[in-house]
Every structure is written in C-alpha cells, then in structure tokens.
C-alpha cells in the first residue's frame, strides 16, 4: 500500500509579538486525508499557529508549505485560493447576508472560484450537508449558536479546501449539540478530508484524530497518536500541573 503523501509542512515556525514568543520553532507535517489534533492548555499558541497557517499572521521565521508550494508570507485570500479554509474560535458569520449568500461567499473566494447558479446550488447542498436544511430561508440573526457554527463550517467547505482548519469548533456546545458536532466532523473525516483540529474536548480528540501535536508555551512538547500523547507525563503536567 502506498503511504499517504505529506500535504502540509510546517517547518521551524516562530511568531513573535514584540518580546512575546507566541509560537517557538514549531515543526510538524500533515498527511493527506489525516485528521490532526493541535492541542494544549490555554495560551499555548494553538490559535496563533492556525492564524499563521491561514495567513491571518505572517511568521517571524520559518515556513509553511502545501503541495511543495511555500504559502507563509502570502496574504490570507491567496492562501484560501491555494486550498486552505478555516473556521474561527469566535464564530464569524455575515449577518447582513442570507444563509445561502454566506456560503456563496466561501465558494466565490475559495479554491475554485464558483459563482452564479453553480455557487447557489453548491450552497444549498452544503447547508443541507451540515444540517441546516430547515433553516435555509431564515435570517442569520435567528440562528442558534451551534447553527451559526454549522453555517460557518458550510462556508469553509464551500471553498473546497484541501486542508480544513477547525479552531475549537465544538467549544460552547451543550452535551447533545456536542455529540451532533462530533458526528458531523466524523462524517467529514470519513469523506477523506484533511483536517487540523484545535480542540479541548478530549472525547473528540480521541474519536476523531489520527495524530496529535501538543503545544505548551508556544513549543511542541509531544507528537503521536491521541492515546500516546494523552498518557505522556509531560503533557499531563502541562494540563494539570506538577501535582
């Protein structure tokens, strides 16, 4: 069997904000069709890493490449065009647009630049795909929190990304919504999508991720299967302290 190819490479990535080193010499890669968890305690640099991959920030040093093309330093819209889409830790929907128009925005500015009737059809399919079929005609402002997350996910998928970044997509959900959310991401996983998942919900990490990178204070402290990293003494100390 041919081993999966490396799709995304992060090499010696560092981000400084003045004297603060938010990400310190991070190196990891992501295989095609892999779900990789990026985990660690609050303030460990996970979202900054996602911001660097998506182009919200430029790195201080180091490189990010996909399909052997260097993306680090490009503006966010060019990285989206190259095939990376994301959701945000704080949900970002466009309240002045309809649900369909929110998703069309992802298709129009995404990897394959779809527009017109083709984009409308794709938007409706994706809204159904994420579980919003009964809300398609509702105003965005009437959506519940999880449905706003579903909408943002549909918009990210409309960009037809090769790599999907999910930044705490399951955060803030009640137990029933959480199980629905895990099932939805699990379905995306079964479709063979390549996903980087920042998450604090360990049940999701265990059930969804092939591999995890653990960060603490901006530095990678462990890498491996969820079972291996979650039993690593250094990882346990990072989450729980020396006691």
CORSULNOR-V735742 format. One record per residue. RES is the residue in three letters. PSI is psi in radians with two decimals (999 if undefined). Layout:
BEGIN
RES:PSI  RES:PSI
END
This chain:
BEGIN
UNK:2.33  UNK:2.22  UNK:2.63  UNK:2.50  UNK:2.69  UNK:2.15  UNK:-0.80  UNK:2.36  UNK:2.27  UNK:2.12  UNK:2.05  UNK:0.77  UNK:2.21  UNK:2.42  UNK:2.12  UNK:2.40  UNK:1.64  UNK:-2.15  UNK:-0.10  UNK:2.20  UNK:1.77  UNK:-0.60  UNK:2.25  UNK:1.74  UNK:0.84  UNK:2.32  UNK:2.21  UNK:2.86  UNK:2.87  UNK:2.22  UNK:2.72  UNK:2.39  UNK:0.25  UNK:2.55  UNK:2.00  UNK:2.22  UNK:2.36  UNK:1.85  UNK:2.92  UNK:2.91  UNK:2.91  UNK:2.43  UNK:0.22  UNK:-0.15  UNK:0.17  UNK:-0.90  UNK:-0.62  UNK:-0.71  UNK:-0.76  UNK:-0.70  UNK:-0.60  UNK:-0.75  UNK:-0.69  UNK:-0.15  UNK:0.09  UNK:-0.60  UNK:2.65  UNK:2.55  UNK:2.65  UNK:-0.77  UNK:2.90  UNK:3.01  UNK:2.68  UNK:2.23  UNK:2.63  UNK:2.32  UNK:0.67  UNK:0.26  UNK:2.20  UNK:2.17  UNK:-0.42  UNK:2.34  UNK:-0.28  UNK:2.66  UNK:2.76  UNK:-0.67  UNK:-0.55  UNK:-0.60  UNK:-0.65  UNK:-0.78  UNK:-0.58  UNK:-0.27  UNK:0.48  UNK:2.14  UNK:2.78  UNK:2.79  UNK:2.96  UNK:2.67  UNK:-0.73  UNK:2.08  UNK:2.33  UNK:1.63  UNK:2.95  UNK:1.64  UNK:-0.37  UNK:-0.10  UNK:2.79  UNK:2.97  UNK:-0.79  UNK:-0.76  UNK:-0.60  UNK:-0.76  UNK:-0.66  UNK:-0.62  UNK:-0.67  UNK:-0.65  UNK:-0.69  UNK:-0.62  UNK:0.21  UNK:-2.76  UNK:-0.66  UNK:0.09  UNK:1.00  UNK:2.57  UNK:2.97  UNK:-2.59  UNK:-0.61  UNK:-0.74  UNK:-0.66  UNK:-0.79  UNK:-0.76  UNK:-0.74  UNK:-0.80  UNK:-0.72  UNK:-0.72  UNK:-0.62  UNK:-0.68  UNK:-0.73  UNK:-0.66  UNK:0.06  UNK:0.40  UNK:0.42  UNK:-0.54  UNK:-0.11  UNK:0.07  UNK:-0.65  UNK:0.07  UNK:2.71  UNK:2.58  UNK:-0.61  UNK:-0.24  UNK:-0.08  UNK:2.52  UNK:3.01  UNK:-0.83  UNK:-0.57  UNK:-0.56  UNK:-0.69  UNK:-0.70  UNK:-0.74  UNK:-0.77  UNK:-0.64  UNK:-0.75  UNK:-0.71  UNK:-0.71  UNK:-0.72  UNK:-0.49  UNK:-0.38  UNK:-0.06  UNK:0.95  UNK:2.62  UNK:-0.53  UNK:2.22  UNK:2.20  UNK:2.12  UNK:1.90  UNK:1.71  UNK:0.83  UNK:-0.45  UNK:-0.04  UNK:2.48  UNK:0.13  UNK:2.59  UNK:2.97  UNK:-0.69  UNK:-0.79  UNK:-0.64  UNK:-0.79  UNK:-0.68  UNK:-0.73  UNK:-0.75  UNK:-0.71  UNK:-0.68  UNK:-0.79  UNK:-0.63  UNK:-0.70  UNK:-0.71  UNK:-0.67  UNK:-0.77  UNK:-0.43  UNK:-0.12  UNK:0.33  UNK:2.65  UNK:2.12  UNK:2.38  UNK:2.18  UNK:1.98  UNK:2.14  UNK:2.54  UNK:-0.19  UNK:1.82  UNK:-0.52  UNK:-0.67  UNK:-0.75  UNK:-0.78  UNK:-0.68  UNK:-0.40  UNK:-0.53  UNK:2.40  UNK:-0.60  UNK:2.70  UNK:2.54  UNK:2.26  UNK:2.27  UNK:2.61  UNK:2.22  UNK:0.69  UNK:-0.07  UNK:2.53  UNK:2.19  UNK:-0.23  UNK:2.73  UNK:2.38  UNK:-2.85  UNK:2.74  UNK:-0.75  UNK:-0.74  UNK:-0.84  UNK:-0.59  UNK:-0.21  UNK:0.05  UNK:2.21  UNK:-0.65  UNK:-0.63  UNK:-0.74  UNK:-0.74  UNK:-0.70  UNK:-0.67  UNK:-0.67  UNK:-0.22  UNK:3.01  UNK:-0.42  UNK:999
END
